[in-house]
């Protein structure tokens, strides 16, 4: 027998993922990995291609091709960082794309959450925090989990549950 709650969570997770990716990729006119890379760079400017790829789930060669595309679109620049290393930085157009992607990601999520009253939103916040801490135990990488997060939104007036799980695990 299958678990109904798990099934509902799976369906809701996929639907939310579809909404988030459609908003982010449509606003930024980039792929899902490109959208994630731009958001990551907004919070961690100057990453190398390999580290950027790791954070968005790409191999080094796939990350290099993605960065090539983002650079051709005028969203990022590569800059020498000593030796063979290069930094990837957002251009002003890339910064604007990130703002647009985060806004486009937020709008459908706000619509979904609008059916909840304040008490339900508070309860859901606690449940999601608990689930995210458990997901951190499974995945073990806050950079991967939070690759499309508006980090300021999560930490302004609260504690990020993923960041707290990372600190609790002694990895921060």
Long-range contacts (C-beta under 8 A, 24 or more apart in sequence): 16-109, 16-112, 19-105, 19-108, 19-109, 19-112, 20-105, 20-108, 20-109, 20-148, 22-108, 23-101, 23-104, 23-105, 23-106, 23-107, 23-108, 24-101, 24-102, 24-104, 24-105, 24-148, 25-101, 26-104, 27-97, 27-100, 27-101, 27-103, 27-104, 27-105, 28-75, 28-97, 28-98, 28-100, 28-101, 29-73, 29-97, 30-69, 30-70, 30-73, 30-75, 30-97, 31-66, 31-69, 33-57, 33-58, 33-62, 33-66, 34-66, 34-69, 34-70, 34-75, 35-101, 35-148, 36-147, 36-148, 37-63, 37-66, 37-67, 37-70, 37-76, 37-88, 38-70, 38-75, 38-76, 38-90, 38-94, 38-97, 38-98, 38-101, 39-98, 39-101, 39-102, 39-147, 39-148, 39-149, 40-143, 40-147, 41-76, 41-88, 41-89, 41-90, 41-94, 41-98, 42-90, 42-95, 42-98, 43-151, 44-143, 45-87, 45-89, 45-90, 46-79, 46-81, 46-87, 46-88, 46-89, 47-87, 47-88, 48-81, 48-85, 48-86, 48-87, 48-88, 49-78, 49-86, 49-88, 52-88, 54-143, 55-143, 55-144, 55-147, 56-144, 56-147, 57-144, 57-147, 70-94, 102-150, 105-148, 105-150, 106-150, 128-161, 129-161, 130-161, 132-161, 132-162, 132-165, 133-161, 133-162, 133-164, 133-165, 133-168, 135-162, 136-161, 136-162, 136-165, 136-166, 136-169, 137-165, 137-169, 140-169, 140-171, 142-166, 142-171, 142-172
